[in-house]
Amino acid sequence: MNTDKTTPYNQDPKFKFSLLHPKYVPTWIGMGFIYLCKFLPYKVLIYLGTLFGYLLYGVSPHRKQIAEANIKLCFPDKSQIEIHDLVKDHFKNIGMRQVGSDLSSPTQLTVAPHQTGTAAPCVWRATAVLS
């Protein structure tokens, strides 16, 4: 049993002026970009996420090779063109997921039943709560 009465290290964060060091400028710019993106329409966010995914595809050849090797192992009957398309779609989805997960936190799950009185399962729907 834990009887420690001190405040956990992440409950009362204090601002440190060392975070204003120039090496953190890209982080601050990225945080500002993420904050401003929450005001954009969903279709624009999907487009930005797609662009981010294609950027990742272009700048990370090592990860591209890993994804290609994994897909070749999982689907040995696929042609090289199909594998290439799957890898590209994978990176596109990573970009869209990253943009969507940055903006949709925290999410709430709600239950949306199909029809009352039927044996159809309920559908879970994630509803984003944006401040």
C-alpha angles and dihedrals in degrees: 000000000000112000097170109132098188121114112263114253094250100045100076108030117187122208112247120204089217086076088070091066112126091245088071095053094101089052092051091047090050092049090050091049091051091049092050092046092066089073093057124097117261095249091055090050091052089051092049090048090051091051090048090052093051089048089054089048091055100044101041110060092160092058089045090056091049092051092048092050092049093049091047089053093047097042109029092166094060119104122238091255092053091048090050091051092048092051091049091049089048092057091044089054091048089056094048091046092050094051091044096047093049091056104035099058119147102035131184124212117221130183118239110186118205098224133337116255097023129110093233113126121249119260118231114219125191112222115196118224108207121185 
